Structure formats: structure tokens, C-alpha cells
């Protein structure tokens, strides 16, 4: 039978006996919020392309990357930095403003424009996350690799170890929402444009 590659809630544990099952967060955001920078017509005309994942290829890619990350403090530090939108986007904006020689007024003008762009991007990404409802990499790995052994990141201070695919977990917690499209890519897009 064909696998349903839709988002599924994960069972999470704190490692000390506390378990919880995820619920999809903020499913209403892309449908009930107010737009600030986009018109309704612009909002309605935008759509993310249909995701065309090769999950076998993607799972191999993730395993390769997490195996390298397991022994690289630099990569772990970069993941920590860019995982926090506050500690990555704000310094980027400040550096860009200084490099561009902006006045205080220009800084706040562009700050407002970026905040509006990120807000509208949030509306778009959450709408499409619900519409596409794609599975998260953790679930793909655990279901696709299941009883097979994999070599990957094994947890803080553990380095690389061999484990069953169903026991694999990423370096960072898997957030409780659909995978596609990427919220981080949407948030960073206004900075790139």
C-alpha cells in the first residue's frame, strides 16, 4: 500500500518518564489573520509549488548530515544560532543597516518593512502548511528506516552511534506542525529580497 506522507503527531519524551503527544500548532494562522503588506489578491495569487520529495534520498541526506554534525561543535553552534530567529535575524538586520550607512530613521523604516514582510510571510506559510500537510523528517526517518540500523547523532555528548531507524531523533526538537513549506525559508526571504 502507498504510504500517506501527511503530517502525524510525534510522541515526545523528556527522557525522565514524561511523555506527551504533539498537536498541530497554529493551524488557523494562515486563514484568520489580517494582512498588512499584501493585498487580498496578492495573498490569494501566491501558492507554494507542490512538494516533490524523494523521501529515500532525503533520509540518506539527513543521516549523512547528522552524522557529521554529531562530531562538529561548529555545526552545532551554527544550528543553535540560526534556529533562533531572534538571535540570527536581528543581528543580520543591524549589520546590514550599519554597512549600508542608514540613519536612525532609515533603520526603523526598514525594520518596519521587514517586520511586515515577515508577518505576511507567516500568513502565507501557515496557510500552505495546512494545505499541503507534509510529514516531518523525524517521522519519515522513523517510518522509512524502522527496524533498519542507522548511524547518526545519538544525543548530547553521545557523538555518533548505531540505532534503529525508529529510535532516530534529530539534533533539534521536531516542531509540532507540517513540514512544508519551510517557515524559516519564508522568514529569511524578506532579508534576501
For each residue, the residues with C-beta under 8 A, 3 or more apart:
1:
2:
3: 143
4:
5: 53 55 134 135 140
6: 133 134 135 178
7: 24 133 134 135 136 139 177 178 179
8: 135 136 139
9: 21 22 23 24 176
10: 21 22 136 138 139 174 176
11: 19 20 21 22
12: 19 20 21 22 173
13: 17 18 19 20
14: 17 18
15:
16:
17: 13 14
18: 13 14
19: 11 12 13
20: 11 12 13
21: 9 10 11 12
22: 9 10 11 12 176
23: 9 176
24: 7 9 27 176 177 178
25: 175 176 177
26: 29 126 177
27: 24 126 130 177
28: 31 32
29: 26 32 33 122 123 126 127
30: 33 123 124 125 126 127 128 129 130
31: 28 127 130
32: 28 29
33: 29 30 122 123
34:
35: 38 39 40 43 120 123
36: 116 119 120
37: 113 116 117 119 120
38: 35 42 43 46 120 123 124
39: 35 42 43
40: 35 43 44
41: 44 45
42: 38 39 45 46
43: 35 38 39 40 46 120 123 124
44: 40 41
45: 41 42
46: 38 42 43 124
47: 128
48: 51 124 128 132 180 181
49:
50: 132
51: 48 132 134 180 181
52:
53: 5 58 134
54: 57 58
55: 5 58 59 140 144
56: 59 60 144
57: 54 60 61
58: 53 54 55 61 62 137 140
59: 55 56 62 63 137 140 141 144 145
60: 56 57 63 64
61: 57 58 64 65
62: 58 59 65 66 137 141 170
63: 59 60 66 67 141 150 151 152
64: 60 61 67 68
65: 61 62 68 69
66: 62 63 69 70 152 153 170 171
67: 63 64 70 151 152 153 160
68: 64 65 71 72 75
69: 65 66 72 75 76 79 153 171
70: 66 67 152 153 154 158 159 160
71: 68 159 160
72: 68 69 75 76
73: 76 77
74: 77 78
75: 68 69 72 78 79
76: 69 72 73 79 80 171
77: 73 74 80 81
78: 74 75 81 82
79: 69 75 76 82 83 171 172
80: 76 77 83 84
81: 77 78 84 87 88
82: 78 79 88 184
83: 79 80 88 172
84: 80 81 87 88
85: 88 89 184 187
86: 89 90
87: 81 84 90 91
88: 81 82 83 84 85 91 92
89: 85 86 92 93 187 188 191
90: 86 87 93 94
91: 87 88 94 95
92: 88 89 95 96 191
93: 89 90 96 97 110 111 114 191
94: 90 91 97 98
95: 91 92 98 99
96: 92 93 99 100 191
97: 93 94 100 102 106 107 110
98: 94 95 101 102
99: 95 96
100: 96 97 106
101: 98
102: 97 98 106 107 110
103: 106 107
104: 107 108
105: 108 109
106: 97 100 102 103 109 110
107: 97 102 103 104 110 111
108: 104 105 111 112
109: 105 106 112 113
110: 93 97 102 106 107 113 114
111: 93 107 108 114 115
112: 108 109 115 116
113: 37 109 110 116 117 190
114: 93 110 111 117 118 190 191
115: 111 112 118 119
116: 36 37 112 113 119 120
117: 37 113 114 120 121 189 190 193
118: 114 115 121 122 186 187 190
119: 36 37 115 116 122 123
120: 35 36 37 38 43 116 117 123 124
121: 117 118 124 125 186 187 189 190
122: 29 33 118 119 125 126 183 186 187
123: 29 30 33 35 38 43 119 120 126 127
124: 30 38 43 46 48 120 121 127 128 186
125: 30 121 122 128 129 181 182 183 186
126: 26 27 29 30 122 123 129 130 183
127: 29 30 31 123 124 130 131
128: 30 47 48 124 125 131 132 180 181
129: 30 125 126 132 133 134 177 178 179 180 181 183
130: 27 30 31 126 127 133 178
131: 127 128
132: 48 50 51 128 129 178 180 181
133: 6 7 129 130 178
134: 5 6 7 51 53 129 178 179 180
135: 5 6 7 8 139 140 178 179
136: 7 8 10 139 140 174 175 178 179
137: 58 59 62 140 141 170 174 179
138: 10 141 142 168 169 170 174
139: 7 8 10 135 136 142 143 174
140: 5 55 58 59 135 136 137 143 144
141: 59 62 63 137 138 144 145 150 165 168
142: 138 139 145 146 165 166 167 168
143: 3 139 140 146 166
144: 55 56 59 140 141 165
145: 59 141 142 148 150 164 165 166 168
146: 142 143 164 165 166
147: 164 165 166
148: 145 164 165
149: 162 163 164 165
150: 63 141 145 162 163 164 165 168
151: 63 67 160 161 162
152: 63 66 67 70 160 161 163 168
153: 66 67 69 70 158 159 160 170 171
154: 70 158 159 160 161 163
155: 158 169
156:
157:
158: 70 153 154 155 161
159: 70 71 153 154
160: 67 70 71 151 152 153 154
161: 151 152 154 158
162: 149 150 151
163: 149 150 152 154 167 168
164: 145 146 147 148 149 150 167 168
165: 141 142 144 145 146 147 148 149 150 168
166: 142 143 145 146 147
167: 142 163 164
168: 138 141 142 145 150 152 163 164 165
169: 138 155 174
170: 62 66 137 138 153 173 174
171: 66 69 76 79 153
172: 79 83
173: 12 170
174: 10 136 137 138 139 169 170
175: 25 136
176: 9 10 22 23 24 25
177: 7 24 25 26 27 129 183
178: 6 7 24 129 130 132 133 134 135 136
179: 7 129 134 135 136 137 182
180: 48 51 128 129 132 134
181: 48 51 125 128 129 132 185 186
182: 125 179 185 186
183: 122 125 126 129 177 186 187
184: 82 85 187 188
185: 181 182 188 189
186: 118 121 122 124 125 181 182 183 189
187: 85 89 118 121 122 183 184 190
188: 89 184 185 191 192
189: 117 121 185 186 192 193
190: 113 114 117 118 121 187 193
191: 89 92 93 96 114 188
192: 188 189
193: 117 189 190
